[in-house]
């Protein structure tokens, strides 16, 4: 029993992707969910003859995770019990695929295989979405008012977890050929692990690797494109072996993030030397997160930390979870020399290391472990 999970930022991209997948797999059943205002969930099921089912459900707590847990999972379980062999799951817009996959793994009572996790994406709108400073609610992508994610945050998260990006060109607005080409080039930098295609026939069963997808999604993970980019976009990765001075890094961070589509990595900051600090910058938003202690010296390693270690290996260094800074910057016209200089200026000097870390001001408030 095979499942294909489709996530999207908007309903038009999802609709086009699900229709394309259904045409490629005519024996499959497609299940589409939409979350409307006031907790109303609309469920539509399509089979070979056309619409099979349409139901409205009112959830007491109309949130995205409740929609998945209370309606998506029971619907899929019921269809599996009926003997459906292939189900295409079209998630409500802005629902993370990881939320759905985790809920399916916990809640389904029948055996199943997730063949592929697909992000339906309009490439000509990608840059605009990344730089949109509004929330997904304010931009009209979800009916959940307290969802504080930006469109860019949602898309970056989906690109990490998905194994395939299915390009969508909704008919509602004319496609900008130049914007579309730039979007495809940017996708190659943001999701170097993924198959990026405009043809549903290119999506092959068995592409989804849950462990790898989870490792790619942890805060601080860095995945690096395989080779130099021929497009306007590129990714620069730098490593720093010494701790970073917190105040000097605070001043450098704005310059590092300026103009880049995606900044990510993990930091060794002298004000919190025992803590692995994840940094993430998506479009106009930049934030730091204390993810807990470094793995060095921890024996045995907790299961969550083993996942972190797997994520660290994505950047090509098996020892990358040891103390040290790894930073990757993706954007257009990235100045690698400037990034190198900025980070080198943030490193502690011999004299500062000899003086010890005690008394260093923590401008980010990183010393509390979450």
JOWOBEL-V763969 format. One line per field, one symbol per residue. ss: DSSP state (2 for helix, 1 for strand, 0 for the rest). psi: psi as a letter, one per 40 degrees, with the letter a starting at -180 (. if undefined). Layout:
ss: ???
psi: ???
This chain:
ss: 0111111100222222222222220000111111102221111111100111111111000002222222222222222220000111110000002222222222200000111111111022222222000010000000000000012222222222200111100000000022222222222222000011100222000000022222222000000000000000111111110001022222222222200111111110122200111111110011111111100000000022222222222220000000001111111100022222222222100222222000000000000000
psi: hhhhhhiididdddddddddddddgdeihhhhihhaifehhhhhhhadeahdihihhhhdhgiddddddedddddddddddeehdhhhhhiihehhddddddddddeheiiihhdihhhhhhdeedddddeheiidddeeeiehdeheiidddddddddddieihhhigiediihhddddddddddddddgeeihhiehdeehiiedhhdddddddeiheihhhidaiheieiihhhiihdiihhdddddddddddeheidhhiaiihhdegdehhhhhhhhbehhiihheaiidhehhihiddddddddddedeehdeeeihihhhhhhahfhgddddddddddeiiidddddeiehehhgeefeehh.
